[in-house]
Amino acid sequence: MTSTNSLSGFTIHSHSHTTYSLRRLTTVSPPYRDGDGHGLRKSMLSPYTCNHHTEHQYSERAWSHWIKLKQPKLIVAPMYDGSELPFRMLCRKYGAEAAYTPMLHSRSFAESRKFRAREFSTCKEDRPLFVQFCGNEPDILLEAAYRVESFCDYVDINLGCPQRIARTGNYGAFLMDDLPLVKSLVEKLATNLTVPVSCKIRIFPVLQDTINYAKLLEDAGCSLIAVHGRTRDGRTRERADWDAIKSVKNAVKIPVLANGNIRHMDDVQNCLATTGVEGVMSAEALLDNPALFGGFRSGEWVLEGDDGFEDGKLDRGDLVVEYLKLCEKYPVRWNIIIAHVYGMLRKWFETHPDIRDDFNIKRTLSFEYLYSVVDRLRARGVRFPLYVKKTRRWMSTLPFYMMI
Ligand SMILES: Cc1cc2nc3c(=O)[nH]c(=O)nc-3n(C[C@H](O)[C@H](O)[C@H](O)COP(=O)(O)O)c2cc1C
């Protein structure tokens, strides 16, 4: 069964368990009134607010929530047009232990039912889930957050987007220039929501500024900080600064996640060991290889002649087919599906440009056609396998169903 949340407009899929209910949503009234932007709950003394607790009690709450979520270590990073429900579910199947939604614009989300219906969907199995918003107005951000708090484990504030659109809209990493505003955003959510608030940040060029920033977030009521170890002007190709992430981890008492340069499970282990953080997030590498957290490694990261790896008996064609099936179950926009099919089949398309060109000129797409693209590539007899370590030491990190 698939239900549309009648008050908020977005879709909550419930294929296997029709009993998944919207009870919590229907019991909280004012903030869910559609579109008016008023009637926000006055501070409900949320269990996550820091105003009425000592710092110690507060960080304890942040930790007990994290522990209740079973301390996920392997996390799908937020990706606009990337980390939607079907892709999250594919990554979860292959070892991801938590996931972020793509960034959602808080004003559009608060005001437009159509936007909510198009941009957000979830299902019972899609947990733990971080729902990420961008914005710069506390009341609007809160209005947006109220609509999802029953369906997620953290409401996340995007403080890291460095793109021109974020500069124009004054959100994401450009809020690093206005820390009092950042503080008011976090405080607003932390004192009113029933789920904890997390923040995804970039680092400042000067380490002490990054540390002060992280402490400010913690003091404002943030329950978890994800640190992308690059500055606002840093390029994705630049190495992420794991030492800066380690300094943040040492400076605050709440859980910290590391982000940047996670391409395979060795990176995961190295990053955890170097930084001491609770978990890692990956973005770009997952687009290429959604099975990364299951210990599968793209051939790109296996050195020629290295006999420590073997064919993992899984290739990108298999992953595309699984992804398409998930998209049939959990519909998303076609441009998202196309981007993922491209991302996963990039190598195959490079060696068979005629099939790619046919794909490019196709005016109307269908699932049938996309499945046939994989079949045609397979018929050419070329495989781009994903590799696994022969020792399979990584298997101990897998959920049981992956070890069979
Ligand atoms: C396609 C794409 C979309 C992204 N969209 C978002 C987003 O919506 N919100 C966000 O905080 N970061 C976004 N990011 C940044 C990633 O979450 C991540 O911080 C960055 O890519 C560094 O991680 P990586 O080295 O694993 O790629 C995006 C990255 C990519 C590649």
The ligand as a Tripos MOL2 file, in Angstrom:
@<TRIPOS>MOLECULE
LIG
   31    33     1     0     0
SMALL
NO_CHARGES

@<TRIPOS>ATOM
      1 C1         25.5050   14.9030   -6.9510 C.3       1 LIG1
      2 C2         25.7990   15.5210   -5.6030 C.ar      1 LIG1
      3 C3         24.7850   16.1880   -4.9510 C.ar      1 LIG1
      4 C4         25.0140   16.7390   -3.6830 C.ar      1 LIG1
      5 N1         23.9810   17.3310   -3.0120 N.ar      1 LIG1
      6 C5         24.1540   17.7180   -1.7090 C.ar      1 LIG1
      7 C6         23.0550   18.1430   -0.9340 C.ar      1 LIG1
      8 O1         21.8970   18.1550   -1.3780 O.2       1 LIG1
      9 N2         23.3060   18.5180    0.3680 N.ar      1 LIG1
     10 C7         24.5690   18.4920    0.9040 C.ar      1 LIG1
     11 O2         24.7370   18.8200    2.0790 O.2       1 LIG1
     12 N3         25.6170   18.0690    0.1870 N.ar      1 LIG1
     13 C8         25.4450   17.6670   -1.0960 C.ar      1 LIG1
     14 N4         26.4970   17.1730   -1.8100 N.ar      1 LIG1
     15 C9         27.8150   17.0860   -1.1610 C.3       1 LIG1
     16 C10        28.0030   15.6940   -0.5670 C.3       1 LIG1
     17 O3         27.0380   15.3920    0.4170 O.3       1 LIG1
     18 C11        29.3970   15.5510    0.0400 C.3       1 LIG1
     19 O4         29.5170   16.4670    1.1050 O.3       1 LIG1
     20 C12        30.5330   15.8190   -0.9410 C.3       1 LIG1
     21 O5         30.2690   15.2610   -2.2100 O.3       1 LIG1
     22 C13        31.8440   15.2430   -0.4120 C.3       1 LIG1
     23 O6         31.7250   13.8580   -0.2070 O.3       1 LIG1
     24 P1         32.4130   12.7970   -1.2150 P.3       1 LIG1
     25 O7         33.8980   13.1240   -1.2210 O.co2     1 LIG1
     26 O8         32.1080   11.4600   -0.6330 O.co2     1 LIG1
     27 O9         31.7850   13.0110   -2.5710 O.co2     1 LIG1
     28 C14        26.3030   16.6460   -3.0850 C.ar      1 LIG1
     29 C15        27.3260   15.9770   -3.7680 C.ar      1 LIG1
     30 C16        27.0800   15.4130   -5.0040 C.ar      1 LIG1
     31 C17        28.1820   14.6690   -5.7030 C.3       1 LIG1
@<TRIPOS>BOND
     1     1     2 1
     2     2     3 ar
     3     2    30 ar
     4     3     4 ar
     5     4     5 ar
     6     4    28 ar
     7     5     6 ar
     8     6     7 ar
     9     6    13 1
    10     7     8 2
    11     7     9 ar
    12     9    10 ar
    13    10    11 2
    14    10    12 ar
    15    12    13 ar
    16    13    14 ar
    17    14    15 1
    18    14    28 ar
    19    15    16 1
    20    16    17 1
    21    16    18 1
    22    18    19 1
    23    18    20 1
    24    20    21 1
    25    20    22 1
    26    22    23 1
    27    23    24 1
    28    24    25 2
    29    24    26 1
    30    24    27 1
    31    28    29 ar
    32    29    30 ar
    33    30    31 1
@<TRIPOS>SUBSTRUCTURE
     1 LIG1         1 GROUP 0 **** ****
